[in-house]
């Protein structure tokens, strides 16, 4: 039992590290960079938000709400087309990555 719990904990940490490492790659691949800028601080248009440094929980909630349609205000219509291509695990990785940018 102890070995099983230990293996599960090691796997969870490994998976979390992999997702965090993929956040930068996902930011490029999912075309976030096109509207929010290479550094996530210089958006294409002033009405687009700066994402760098946002709270991970806040960013994740916003992306999930846009994806589900719960958030349908402001510029979310532009995001809706992209978010259906992003899994919940990828959203979490993106949110974590963005929260660590200064």
Phi, psi and omega in degrees: 000315180298319179296321179295316179295319179297315179297319179297319179294317179297317179297317180299317179294318180297316180295317179299318179295320179296316179296318179297320180293330182279348183305316180295318179295316179298322180303322178283310186297323183273010176066020176303323183302330183299322182254329186259358177088155181302324183263002183064016180239346184237079182295156180301318178236150181299336181281348177277140183285152169280130185259336183300130176083359178296149174303135180302314181296319180294311181299317179298314180298317181296315180296319179294320179293322176294315181300316183281341184095357178297329175251117183225033181248174175054229183269011185296336178298322178294326181282331184306318181296330180275320188294336178290348178267359186246124179283167178297323178295321178291323176301314180299317180295318178298314180299317179297314180301311183297324181294337182268353177283143179256000000 
